[in-house]
Amino acid sequence: MDFKFLHAADLHLDSPLRGLEADPEAPVEVIRSATRRALGRMVDLALSEQVAFVIIAGDIYDGDWPDFGTGMFFAAQMRRLHTADIPVFAIRGNHDAANRMTRSLRMPDVTIFDHKHAHTIRSLEALGVALHGQSFAEPAVPNDLSRDYPAPIPGLFNIGILHTSAAGYSGHETYAPCDVNRLRSHGYDYWALGHIHSFEILSRDPYVVFPGNLQGRHIGETGPKGACIVSVQDGQVSAVEHHPLDVLRWANLTIDLSAATDEADALARTQTAMDAALQAVAPLPLALRLSLIGATAAHTALASSGLREKILHEAHALPDGARLWLEAVRLQTRPAADLASLRQRADHLGQLLAEIDALVATPEPDLLGDWPATMWGKLRDGLPDPHALQAASTGDIADLLQRARATLEAALAEQG
């Protein structure tokens, strides 16, 4: 039998978007509602594609609900699928493990796999499908759950649903780690994975797939986010198509200002680059982290205070500037003058620059202790450029050191 199903994971419903909360220009409602609207778009996709069923491979929630509104919104979206006779099957991941959820609502429209052991659900047998899975009982699952998954049922299309860190993914906690080759040899026709927040096809024979999360939540989750539509023909996967569903996009943008002749030229080049980035994701809003690089005649002016505000001014002047927010601006330019000889100077500035070079290369996480957080709490309203101190207060020591080096380089270039 031929059919399609939707494979999603890591909804993290009502998870806050980190990095924009302190930006007064960022629209609060767009940020707060992003994960909900992405879920609504997922349901829209399932309905428009007329899928036979939906799989959610863990982390529906971001932890225990602050109130019942989170669960009620999810239930309302699932009722839309139920009304269209599209069943939903889900497992709990590390963020919504059974022992983390103190609140609950009856969810008759969703079949959730038990957390006590891996088991098989055969309610789709008329379609020729068997589903195998296991929810997390606790957030920390160090063992390979897939080893205990049932054997495939002959004559059916077998799908394994697993929340796992797989192997070799930095930036993600290790949960239910497994070997892809072992998954391939298990005999299933498709592995629907969750936990890794980027779209990855780990194998095509059989398909082993991470769909990624529905909505990027911070600058570490850049690029399109969404879910997969999986087409099955004659008992074989014929296509796995990733559909972007996010309502706000995150991106890193590096701008080389080596050719800039002065500050006005540098800002104009930055504006042009920001406009291109905006058009690339239209019509979505875009949260950017800017990194300005290169040996440039504009370095001294850029290293002075107010750079973020100047760039915001350029962004607001764009026709679509209202769609753009700055997560951070990192000044990594250097003076066009040759600083090699200046670094050999024996005065205090030359020595201090050499020491900061060493610190930037290997920054110590606790270099500043609790000083930045303390000062940020006391002085943020009176600082002309509070963003450097804010970066330090949140642990971004490397960014603060880069700013300090840029300021010293500008001073040295002027004296040289």
DRENKOL-103837 format. One record per residue (C-alpha): residue in three letters; chain; x, y, z. Coordinates in nm, 2 decimals, padded with zeros to 4 digits, always signed. Example, Ala and Ser with C-alpha at 12.3 -4.5 7.8 and 13.67 -1.06 7.14 Angstrom:
<atoms>
   type   mol        x        y        z
    ALA     A   +01.23   -00.45   +00.78
    SER     A   +01.37   -00.11   +00.71
</atoms>
This chain:
<atoms>
   type   mol        x        y        z
    MET     A   +00.00   +00.00   +00.00
    ASP     A   +00.12   +00.35   -00.08
    PHE     A   +00.10   +00.62   +00.18
    LYS     A   +00.27   +00.93   +00.34
    PHE     A   +00.35   +01.01   +00.69
    LEU     A   +00.49   +01.31   +00.88
    HIS     A   +00.79   +01.28   +01.10
    ALA     A   +00.86   +01.56   +01.34
    ALA     A   +01.05   +01.59   +01.67
    ASP     A   +01.17   +01.84   +01.93
    LEU     A   +00.87   +02.08   +01.93
    HIS     A   +00.98   +02.23   +02.26
    LEU     A   +00.65   +02.39   +02.29
    ASP     A   +00.66   +02.73   +02.47
    SER     A   +01.04   +02.72   +02.50
    PRO     A   +01.17   +03.07   +02.52
    LEU     A   +01.39   +03.21   +02.23
    ARG     A   +01.72   +03.30   +02.38
    GLY     A   +01.93   +03.59   +02.28
    LEU     A   +01.65   +03.84   +02.19
    GLU     A   +01.48   +03.88   +02.52
    ALA     A   +01.68   +04.19   +02.61
    ASP     A   +01.65   +04.36   +02.27
    PRO     A   +01.39   +04.64   +02.30
    GLU     A   +01.34   +04.63   +01.93
    ALA     A   +01.24   +04.27   +01.92
    PRO     A   +00.86   +04.21   +01.91
    VAL     A   +00.77   +04.02   +02.22
    GLU     A   +00.47   +03.84   +02.08
    VAL     A   +00.65   +03.71   +01.78
    ILE     A   +00.91   +03.56   +02.01
    ARG     A   +00.67   +03.42   +02.26
    SER     A   +00.44   +03.26   +02.01
    ALA     A   +00.71   +03.12   +01.77
    THR     A   +00.70   +02.75   +01.88
    ARG     A   +00.32   +02.75   +01.89
    ARG     A   +00.29   +02.89   +01.54
    ALA     A   +00.55   +02.64   +01.41
    LEU     A   +00.34   +02.36   +01.56
    GLY     A   +00.03   +02.51   +01.38
    ARG     A   +00.22   +02.51   +01.06
    MET     A   +00.32   +02.14   +01.11
    VAL     A   -00.05   +02.05   +01.15
    ASP     A   -00.13   +02.25   +00.84
    LEU     A   +00.13   +02.06   +00.65
    ALA     A   +00.00   +01.72   +00.76
    LEU     A   -00.35   +01.82   +00.65
    SER     A   -00.25   +01.96   +00.31
    GLU     A   -00.03   +01.65   +00.24
    GLN     A   -00.31   +01.42   +00.35
    VAL     A   -00.07   +01.20   +00.55
    ALA     A   -00.18   +00.87   +00.69
    PHE     A   -00.04   +00.94   +01.03
    VAL     A   +00.20   +01.17   +01.23
    ILE     A   +00.51   +01.07   +01.43
    ILE     A   +00.66   +01.29   +01.70
    ALA     A   +01.00   +01.15   +01.81
    GLY     A   +01.02   +01.32   +02.16
    ASP     A   +01.05   +01.66   +02.33
    ILE     A   +00.70   +01.77   +02.26
    TYR     A   +00.74   +02.01   +02.56
    ASP     A   +01.04   +02.19   +02.70
    GLY     A   +00.99   +02.06   +03.04
    ASP     A   +00.71   +02.09   +03.29
    TRP     A   +00.45   +02.34   +03.19
    PRO     A   +00.44   +02.68   +03.36
    ASP     A   +00.06   +02.65   +03.34
    PHE     A   -00.20   +02.43   +03.16
    GLY     A   -00.20   +02.66   +02.86
    THR     A   +00.09   +02.48   +02.70
    GLY     A   -00.08   +02.14   +02.72
    MET     A   -00.42   +02.29   +02.61
    PHE     A   -00.26   +02.44   +02.30
    PHE     A   -00.10   +02.11   +02.20
    ALA     A   -00.42   +01.92   +02.26
    ALA     A   -00.61   +02.17   +02.04
    GLN     A   -00.37   +02.12   +01.75
    MET     A   -00.39   +01.74   +01.79
    ARG     A   -00.77   +01.76   +01.77
    ARG     A   -00.74   +01.92   +01.43
    LEU     A   -00.55   +01.61   +01.32
    HIS     A   -00.80   +01.38   +01.49
    THR     A   -01.09   +01.55   +01.31
    ALA     A   -00.92   +01.47   +00.98
    ASP     A   -00.87   +01.10   +01.09
    ILE     A   -00.49   +01.14   +01.11
    PRO     A   -00.36   +00.95   +01.42
    VAL     A   -00.06   +01.08   +01.61
    PHE     A   +00.21   +00.86   +01.77
    ALA     A   +00.47   +01.01   +02.01
    ILE     A   +00.74   +00.92   +02.25
    ARG     A   +00.87   +01.13   +02.54
    GLY     A   +01.22   +01.26   +02.52
    ASN     A   +01.46   +01.40   +02.78
    HIS     A   +01.28   +01.73   +02.81
    ASP     A   +00.93   +01.57   +02.86
    ALA     A   +01.03   +01.25   +03.03
    ALA     A   +00.76   +01.09   +03.24
    ASN     A   +00.91   +01.20   +03.58
    ARG     A   +00.95   +01.57   +03.47
    MET     A   +00.58   +01.63   +03.40
    THR     A   +00.40   +01.71   +03.72
    ARG     A   +00.10   +01.85   +03.52
    SER     A   -00.11   +01.64   +03.28
    LEU     A   -00.41   +01.65   +03.06
    ARG     A   -00.59   +01.36   +02.90
    MET     A   -00.47   +01.33   +02.54
    PRO     A   -00.71   +01.09   +02.37
    ASP     A   -00.60   +01.21   +02.03
    VAL     A   -00.23   +01.11   +02.08
    THR     A   -00.09   +00.76   +02.14
    ILE     A   +00.22   +00.79   +02.36
    PHE     A   +00.46   +00.49   +02.39
    ASP     A   +00.51   +00.36   +02.74
    HIS     A   +00.84   +00.44   +02.92
    LYS     A   +00.87   +00.11   +03.10
    HIS     A   +00.99   -00.09   +02.80
    ALA     A   +01.02   -00.08   +02.42
    HIS     A   +00.70   -00.22   +02.26
    THR     A   +00.51   -00.24   +01.93
    ILE     A   +00.18   -00.07   +01.84
    ARG     A   -00.02   -00.24   +01.56
    SER     A   -00.32   -00.01   +01.53
    LEU     A   -00.20   +00.07   +01.18
    GLU     A   -00.19   -00.29   +01.06
    ALA     A   -00.47   -00.23   +00.81
    LEU     A   -00.23   +00.02   +00.65
    GLY     A   +00.05   -00.24   +00.66
    VAL     A   +00.25   -00.05   +00.93
    ALA     A   +00.39   -00.15   +01.27
    LEU     A   +00.54   +00.11   +01.50
    HIS     A   +00.80   +00.04   +01.76
    GLY     A   +00.92   +00.28   +02.04
    GLN     A   +00.98   +00.37   +02.40
    SER     A   +00.95   +00.69   +02.59
    PHE     A   +01.21   +00.82   +02.83
    ALA     A   +01.12   +00.75   +03.20
    GLU     A   +01.38   +01.00   +03.32
    PRO     A   +01.58   +01.29   +03.15
    ALA     A   +01.91   +01.11   +03.18
    VAL     A   +01.91   +00.78   +02.98
    PRO     A   +02.27   +00.67   +02.94
    ASN     A   +02.20   +00.33   +02.78
    ASP     A   +02.12   +00.23   +02.43
    LEU     A   +01.74   +00.18   +02.43
    SER     A   +01.73   +00.06   +02.07
    ARG     A   +01.89   -00.27   +02.16
    ASP     A   +01.57   -00.38   +02.33
    TYR     A   +01.34   -00.27   +02.05
    PRO     A   +01.12   -00.56   +01.92
    ALA     A   +01.21   -00.75   +01.61
    PRO     A   +01.04   -00.63   +01.29
    ILE     A   +00.70   -00.79   +01.20
    PRO     A   +00.73   -00.97   +00.87
    GLY     A   +00.50   -00.84   +00.60
    LEU     A   +00.46   -00.50   +00.75
    PHE     A   +00.64   -00.16   +00.71
    ASN     A   +00.83   -00.13   +01.04
    ILE     A   +00.91   +00.21   +01.19
    GLY     A   +01.13   +00.26   +01.49
    ILE     A   +01.07   +00.58   +01.69
    LEU     A   +01.37   +00.67   +01.91
    HIS     A   +01.49   +00.98   +02.09
    THR     A   +01.87   +00.96   +02.08
    SER     A   +02.19   +01.15   +02.05
    ALA     A   +02.32   +00.88   +01.81
    ALA     A   +02.69   +00.93   +01.81
    GLY     A   +02.93   +01.21   +01.72
    TYR     A   +02.71   +01.52   +01.77
    SER     A   +02.87   +01.80   +01.96
    GLY     A   +02.65   +02.06   +02.13
    HIS     A   +02.39   +01.80   +02.23
    GLU     A   +02.37   +01.61   +02.56
    THR     A   +02.43   +01.24   +02.53
    TYR     A   +02.10   +01.05   +02.57
    ALA     A   +02.02   +00.69   +02.47
    PRO     A   +02.33   +00.68   +02.24
    CYS     A   +02.32   +00.43   +01.96
    ASP     A   +02.53   +00.31   +01.67
    VAL     A   +02.38   +00.38   +01.33
    ASN     A   +02.51   +00.06   +01.18
    ARG     A   +02.33   -00.13   +01.46
    LEU     A   +02.01   +00.05   +01.37
    ARG     A   +02.05   -00.04   +01.01
    SER     A   +02.09   -00.41   +01.09
    HIS     A   +01.78   -00.42   +01.32
    GLY     A   +01.55   -00.49   +01.02
    TYR     A   +01.32   -00.18   +01.03
    ASP     A   +01.22   +00.00   +00.72
    TYR     A   +01.25   +00.35   +00.87
    TRP     A   +01.40   +00.50   +01.19
    ALA     A   +01.22   +00.82   +01.31
    LEU     A   +01.47   +00.98   +01.54
    GLY     A   +01.46   +01.29   +01.76
    HIS     A   +01.69   +01.50   +01.98
    ILE     A   +01.94   +01.65   +01.73
    HIS     A   +01.80   +01.99   +01.62
    SER     A   +01.92   +01.98   +01.26
    PHE     A   +01.78   +01.78   +00.96
    GLU     A   +02.01   +01.49   +00.91
    ILE     A   +01.98   +01.17   +00.70
    LEU     A   +02.22   +00.92   +00.87
    SER     A   +02.14   +00.63   +00.64
    ARG     A   +01.93   +00.57   +00.32
    ASP     A   +01.92   +00.19   +00.34
    PRO     A   +01.72   +00.19   +00.55
    TYR     A   +01.64   +00.56   +00.61
    VAL     A   +01.76   +00.68   +00.95
    VAL     A   +01.65   +01.04   +00.99
    PHE     A   +01.66   +01.34   +01.23
    PRO     A   +01.40   +01.59   +01.11
    GLY     A   +01.54   +01.86   +01.34
    ASN     A   +01.33   +02.09   +01.56
    LEU     A   +01.03   +02.28   +01.43
    GLN     A   +01.16   +02.63   +01.54
    GLY     A   +01.52   +02.75   +01.60
    ARG     A   +01.54   +02.89   +01.96
    HIS     A   +01.88   +03.06   +01.97
    ILE     A   +02.18   +03.14   +01.75
    GLY     A   +02.31   +02.79   +01.79
    GLU     A   +02.01   +02.67   +01.58
    THR     A   +02.05   +02.85   +01.25
    GLY     A   +01.90   +02.77   +00.91
    PRO     A   +01.56   +02.63   +00.81
    LYS     A   +01.37   +02.42   +01.07
    GLY     A   +01.08   +02.19   +01.02
    ALA     A   +00.96   +01.84   +00.97
    CYS     A   +00.98   +01.56   +00.71
    ILE     A   +00.71   +01.41   +00.48
    VAL     A   +00.80   +01.05   +00.41
    SER     A   +00.65   +00.88   +00.10
    VAL     A   +00.62   +00.50   +00.09
    GLN     A   +00.55   +00.31   -00.23
    ASP     A   +00.53   -00.07   -00.26
    GLY     A   +00.66   -00.11   +00.10
    GLN     A   +00.97   +00.11   +00.03
    VAL     A   +01.06   +00.46   +00.12
    SER     A   +01.05   +00.65   -00.21
    ALA     A   +01.12   +01.01   -00.08
    VAL     A   +01.20   +01.20   +00.24
    GLU     A   +01.13   +01.57   +00.20
    HIS     A   +01.22   +01.83   +00.46
    HIS     A   +00.96   +02.11   +00.48
    PRO     A   +01.06   +02.44   +00.67
    LEU     A   +00.80   +02.53   +00.92
    ASP     A   +00.98   +02.79   +01.14
    VAL     A   +00.83   +03.13   +01.17
    LEU     A   +01.16   +03.31   +01.27
    ARG     A   +01.50   +03.23   +01.13
    TRP     A   +01.84   +03.26   +01.30
    ALA     A   +02.17   +03.32   +01.11
    ASN     A   +02.53   +03.41   +01.15
    LEU     A   +02.66   +03.67   +00.90
    THR     A   +03.03   +03.74   +00.86
    ILE     A   +03.11   +04.07   +00.67
    ASP     A   +03.46   +04.14   +00.55
    LEU     A   +03.53   +04.51   +00.57
    SER     A   +03.89   +04.50   +00.44
    ALA     A   +03.80   +04.72   +00.14
    ALA     A   +03.60   +04.98   +00.35
    THR     A   +03.76   +05.33   +00.33
    ASP     A   +03.59   +05.48   +00.63
    GLU     A   +03.31   +05.42   +00.88
    ALA     A   +03.04   +05.54   +00.65
    ASP     A   +03.16   +05.29   +00.38
    ALA     A   +03.18   +05.01   +00.64
    LEU     A   +02.82   +05.08   +00.76
    ALA     A   +02.70   +05.09   +00.40
    ARG     A   +02.86   +04.76   +00.32
    THR     A   +02.71   +04.61   +00.64
    GLN     A   +02.37   +04.74   +00.54
    THR     A   +02.40   +04.58   +00.19
    ALA     A   +02.49   +04.24   +00.35
    MET     A   +02.21   +04.26   +00.60
    ASP     A   +01.96   +04.33   +00.32
    ALA     A   +02.08   +04.03   +00.12
    ALA     A   +02.04   +03.81   +00.43
    LEU     A   +01.69   +03.94   +00.48
    GLN     A   +01.59   +03.87   +00.12
    ALA     A   +01.73   +03.52   +00.15
    VAL     A   +01.48   +03.42   +00.42
    ALA     A   +01.18   +03.64   +00.31
    PRO     A   +00.91   +03.67   +00.43
    LEU     A   +01.04   +03.54   +00.77
    PRO     A   +01.18   +03.76   +01.04
    LEU     A   +01.56   +03.72   +01.08
    ALA     A   +01.77   +03.72   +01.40
    LEU     A   +02.13   +03.79   +01.30
    ARG     A   +02.46   +03.76   +01.48
    LEU     A   +02.70   +03.99   +01.29
    SER     A   +03.08   +03.93   +01.28
    LEU     A   +03.27   +04.22   +01.13
    ILE     A   +03.62   +04.11   +01.01
    GLY     A   +03.92   +04.23   +00.81
    ALA     A   +04.21   +04.48   +00.83
    THR     A   +04.03   +04.81   +00.75
    ALA     A   +04.08   +05.18   +00.76
    ALA     A   +03.74   +05.20   +00.94
    HIS     A   +03.86   +05.00   +01.24
    THR     A   +03.93   +05.29   +01.48
    ALA     A   +03.59   +05.44   +01.42
    LEU     A   +03.41   +05.11   +01.45
    ALA     A   +03.58   +05.03   +01.78
    SER     A   +03.44   +05.34   +01.93
    SER     A   +03.12   +05.32   +02.13
    GLY     A   +02.77   +05.30   +01.98
    LEU     A   +02.85   +05.04   +01.70
    ARG     A   +02.54   +04.83   +01.77
    GLU     A   +02.32   +05.13   +01.76
    LYS     A   +02.47   +05.26   +01.44
    ILE     A   +02.42   +04.92   +01.27
    LEU     A   +02.06   +04.91   +01.41
    HIS     A   +02.01   +05.25   +01.24
    GLU     A   +02.13   +05.10   +00.91
    ALA     A   +01.90   +04.80   +00.95
    HIS     A   +01.59   +05.02   +01.02
    ALA     A   +01.66   +05.22   +00.71
    LEU     A   +01.61   +04.90   +00.49
    PRO     A   +01.27   +04.86   +00.33
    ASP     A   +01.22   +04.53   +00.52
    GLY     A   +01.42   +04.64   +00.82
    ALA     A   +01.14   +04.57   +01.06
    ARG     A   +01.20   +04.20   +01.00
    LEU     A   +01.56   +04.21   +01.13
    TRP     A   +01.69   +04.19   +01.48
    LEU     A   +02.05   +04.18   +01.60
    GLU     A   +02.13   +03.90   +01.84
    ALA     A   +02.48   +04.03   +01.87
    VAL     A   +02.75   +04.24   +01.69
    ARG     A   +03.10   +04.11   +01.71
    LEU     A   +03.38   +04.35   +01.61
    GLN     A   +03.67   +04.14   +01.49
    THR     A   +03.83   +04.39   +01.25
    ARG     A   +04.18   +04.53   +01.30
    PRO     A   +04.36   +04.85   +01.18
    ALA     A   +04.48   +04.86   +00.83
    ALA     A   +04.82   +04.96   +00.96
    ASP     A   +05.07   +04.69   +01.02
    LEU     A   +05.05   +04.61   +01.39
    ALA     A   +05.33   +04.35   +01.39
    SER     A   +05.59   +04.62   +01.48
    LEU     A   +05.36   +04.78   +01.73
    ARG     A   +05.33   +04.46   +01.91
    GLN     A   +05.70   +04.46   +01.97
    ARG     A   +05.68   +04.79   +02.16
    ALA     A   +05.80   +04.77   +02.52
    ASP     A   +05.54   +05.02   +02.66
    HIS     A   +05.24   +04.92   +02.86
    LEU     A   +04.99   +04.92   +02.58
    GLY     A   +05.21   +04.69   +02.37
    GLN     A   +05.25   +04.45   +02.66
    LEU     A   +04.88   +04.46   +02.74
    LEU     A   +04.79   +04.38   +02.38
    ALA     A   +05.03   +04.08   +02.38
    GLU     A   +04.87   +03.95   +02.70
    ILE     A   +04.51   +03.99   +02.56
    ASP     A   +04.63   +03.81   +02.24
    ALA     A   +04.72   +03.51   +02.46
    LEU     A   +04.39   +03.53   +02.66
    VAL     A   +04.18   +03.55   +02.34
    ALA     A   +04.36   +03.24   +02.21
    THR     A   +04.27   +03.04   +02.52
    PRO     A   +04.02   +03.22   +02.74
    GLU     A   +03.95   +03.09   +03.08
    PRO     A   +03.58   +03.04   +03.15
    ASP     A   +03.60   +03.19   +03.50
    LEU     A   +03.85   +03.46   +03.41
    LEU     A   +03.63   +03.74   +03.54
    GLY     A   +03.45   +03.55   +03.82
    ASP     A   +03.12   +03.71   +03.92
    TRP     A   +03.24   +04.06   +03.85
    PRO     A   +03.05   +04.11   +03.52
    ALA     A   +02.72   +03.99   +03.65
    THR     A   +02.75   +04.21   +03.96
    MET     A   +02.84   +04.52   +03.76
    TRP     A   +02.57   +04.44   +03.50
    GLY     A   +02.31   +04.44   +03.76
    LYS     A   +02.43   +04.77   +03.91
    LEU     A   +02.53   +04.98   +03.61
    ARG     A   +02.35   +04.86   +03.30
    ASP     A   +02.10   +05.15   +03.29
    GLY     A   +02.39   +05.40   +03.30
    LEU     A   +02.63   +05.25   +03.06
    PRO     A   +02.68   +05.41   +02.71
    ASP     A   +02.74   +05.06   +02.56
    PRO     A   +02.62   +04.79   +02.79
    HIS     A   +02.64   +04.50   +02.55
    ALA     A   +03.00   +04.41   +02.61
    LEU     A   +02.93   +04.39   +02.99
    GLN     A   +02.61   +04.19   +02.92
    ALA     A   +02.81   +03.95   +02.70
    ALA     A   +03.05   +03.90   +02.99
    SER     A   +02.77   +03.85   +03.24
    THR     A   +02.63   +03.56   +03.03
    GLY     A   +02.97   +03.39   +03.00
    ASP     A   +03.08   +03.52   +02.65
    ILE     A   +03.43   +03.60   +02.76
    ALA     A   +03.58   +03.55   +02.42
    ASP     A   +03.36   +03.82   +02.27
    LEU     A   +03.45   +04.06   +02.55
    LEU     A   +03.82   +04.00   +02.50
    GLN     A   +03.78   +04.06   +02.12
    ARG     A   +03.62   +04.39   +02.20
    ALA     A   +03.90   +04.49   +02.44
    ARG     A   +04.16   +04.39   +02.18
    ALA     A   +03.98   +04.60   +01.91
    THR     A   +03.99   +04.90   +02.14
    LEU     A   +04.36   +04.86   +02.22
    GLU     A   +04.45   +04.81   +01.85
    ALA     A   +04.27   +05.13   +01.76
    ALA     A   +04.46   +05.32   +02.03
    LEU     A   +04.79   +05.17   +01.91
    ALA     A   +04.72   +05.24   +01.55
    GLU     A   +04.65   +05.61   +01.63
    GLN     A   +04.98   +05.63   +01.83
    GLY     A   +05.18   +05.45   +01.57
</atoms>
